[in-house]
Amino acid sequence: MIKRTILYLAVLLGQLVLSIEVSRSLAHDEISPEITNNSHPTNPGMFVRLMPTGLAYLREAGAKVVNEEVPKLTLPTIMEIVEVGELSISRATVTKYWAPEEYDLDLVRPNTFTWSMSKMHVRAMGDFVARLQGAFPLPSVPIQGQFEALLSNIGITTSVRMTRNRLGAPQVESVHCKSEIGFVDLEIGKTGLITDLLINTFKAFLITHFKPRVEQRMCIMIQDIINQDTNRILSTMPLKIRISDNELDIIGEKFHVTRRKSTSQGGQQERDNTLINFVNGLRDKDLVLDYGLLGDPLISKRAIAIKAKGEISWRGTGGTPFSPPSFLISTPHGTHMIEFYGTDYIFNSLLYHAYKQRYMDLTISPESSTHLKNVLQTTCATGFCIGETLGALGEQYPNREVEVHFTTTKVPYMIFSENSTRIHLHGEADLYLRPQIRSRSKQQVLKTNLTMTSDVRLWVNGTRVVGNSTLEKLEFKLIETTIEDVDQSAVGDLGFLGTEFLENLFTEALQVGIVMPSIKGVVLKNPNWYQKQADRNHDHGQEVKNAGAEVAKWSGEVVQGAVQYIEDHNDLAYVGLKEKALKAKMQSEDAAKAVEKAKKAKDEANVKLTTLEEFQINASILHDAPHEQKLAIQHAVDEARKKLAAAETALTKAEEEAEQKKIAFDNMKNLIKGDTELSVFDKAEALHKSIEAYGNKTKRLAKAQKAKEKAEMKLHALQEKLKVLHEEKQLLIPTLTNLV
């Protein structure tokens, strides 16, 4: 009995192992090698890059937050024993705040940015108590009153490191903060007893104790905003979202102040079975996008790069058996704020899990589309129907409605190319006849294998991704049939006849579009879907070149007008002063050019260093790279860093000299200003502003003209294509007539 039981268990175990091996083999065969080649588990499925314009926006937003928080600063009671007695201040608050005149944001590799503000001013008011010790051992009388301190020329510099927590959420950390107050001015009132000794002592006390406390409090405020408030917001961001959500209220959902709208079940199944809404129907399934970070954000080429997982899976469980592909991204350029790179892994992971959950299986019926209402009939009421083209289907089964049951047999996949997207689909397409009596079952009359390859072009229209489709391949292979006079040749004609029809149907579905999810409170302005990056770079270069030519032309006219104005002035002494001013102006301009030259040298050194560092990173990823090559790269990186440091030193020196020349020129301008009229330089400056506005207008006109020319070229190309298609259609009509 025991031996029989052991033998039975061994047989079951063998069957289990065999079934696992078979399932593994099937899973491997279901996935095309096209989506597994050139892939790696560490590759991102999506890539987000915050551009310099976006960083400038964050800089402005950060300054706004600080401007709102500084007036709320309060200081604790400060008490200190000094040489002349004891001083204390209490209830010190900010009564007036002047926002910073200058602020900047600098990126520091590998994952840190430095944010600085300067030339801000604060007026603080509070109460003070002074107990002065006299020369005689008499009881001291406290002197009470109010003080008002003006803290001027305040500067704040803070460094923030960007990281990723263990769950994959973005996180920031303040690693350095420095606040400096330039000088302190003091007013004392309501004391009843004012002495120079008290004022001087109290001012020294403020500078020694109050000033550092304010500096400390400002840094504490900044660090709290970064380490607490910002991370609290970042922690509320869900790393997995249902792709059915058109608008995501990230913070509201985290704190349960909003409710997710439930999907109505009434009519949902009917809608999902229509071809037009099939893609959007996928979004209503339990498919979840995982955009958790794969690593810390990185600084590269004046931008912040973020690599995210980008996997869509059933209920967010993951398990996609292939990885994202390797891809290269272009150098940051343009004026847009953010760039999003989505690989085909996003869509292929969606298609894989939709395939595993059988979401791709559908029934195409006369109700699926108005185009199909008369086509899926065995007897043609008007025009064309399937009963006339598929053997003796119409004669053998008259007056019946036809359904096509499609089942995927391999994982559908798509491949992104430079100009288009190619979709591959394999499955079974079976024909069923609806019974004339509802109580009876549907009758299967045809079973085929289907292979389809479609070329899709996509673009953004508002908040939807839309496109058109061109079927490159549509093949049917006969498996079995009960229809008379139907063989492989007749089934093959279905692909020929159905190509144009399905092209129009898929294009109509793509024109309905796929709604892009958005975040509540975030407005996506002017989104673009770039397919030919090289062409766009070329157009952009032409636009800058044309605008630059216009500005140069009008700048020359400005100089000529200013010179003519000077020559027409009769006051010789005035002209003498202006000659000196012109000389100072030329020296100032030469110094400014030297600064620009130094900046250019610094930028070139920075670009070279960036290229070498990225090359070094790529070499470090390649474990089999020769050690000598890595040492050579490291040496080149060190030399590039030295050159960058030298360029930065030269730039600092040039900027200091330019500032001195500018001050000298400003002094000369003040000397030659008239009492009743503007100086030549003021007029030239006003004229320069007008020309600058004109140049901007010219630039916009040139851009609009370029867009118009491109649209006209595209329209002409479409008209030519339509003409060719019309001619091909006329040639095919006799052939179709003979086939029918």
Secondary structure, 3 states (H helix, E strand, C coil): CHHHHHHHHHHHHHHHHHHHHHHHHHHHHHCCHHHCCCECCCCCCEEEEECHHHHHHHHHHHHHHHHHHHHHCEECCEEEEECCEEEEEEEEEEEEEECCCEEEEEEECCCEEEEEEEEEEEEEEEEEEEEECCCCCCCCCEEEEEEEEEEEEEEEEEEEEEEECCCCCEEEEEEEEEEEEEEEEEEEECCCCCCHHHHHHHHHHHHHHHHHHHHHHHHHHHHHHHHHHHHHHHHCCCCEEECCCCEECHHHHHCCCCCCCCCCCCCHHHHHCCCCCHHHHHHCCCEEEECCECCCCEEECCEEEEEECCEEEECCCCCCCCCCECCCCCCCCCCCCEEEEECHHHHHHHHHHHHHCCCCCEEECCCCCCCCCCCCECCCCCCCCHHHCCCCHHHHCCCCEEEEEEEECCCCEEEECCCCEEEEEEEEEEEEECCCCCCCCCEEEEEEEEEEEEEEEEEEECCEEEEEEEEEEEEEEEEEECCCCCCHHHHHHHHHHHHHHHHHHHHHHHHHCEECCEECCCCCCCCCCCCCHHHHHHHHHHHHHHHHHHHHHHHHHHHHHHHHHHHCCCCHHHHHHHHHHHHHHHHHHHHHHHHHHHHHHHHHHHHHHHHHHHHHHHHHHCCCCCHHHHHHHHHHHHHHHHHHHHHHHHHHHHHHHHHHHHHHHHHHHHHHCCCCCCCHHHHHHHHHHHHHHHHHHHHHHHHHHHHHHHHHHHHHHHHHHHHHHHHHHHHHHHHHHHHC
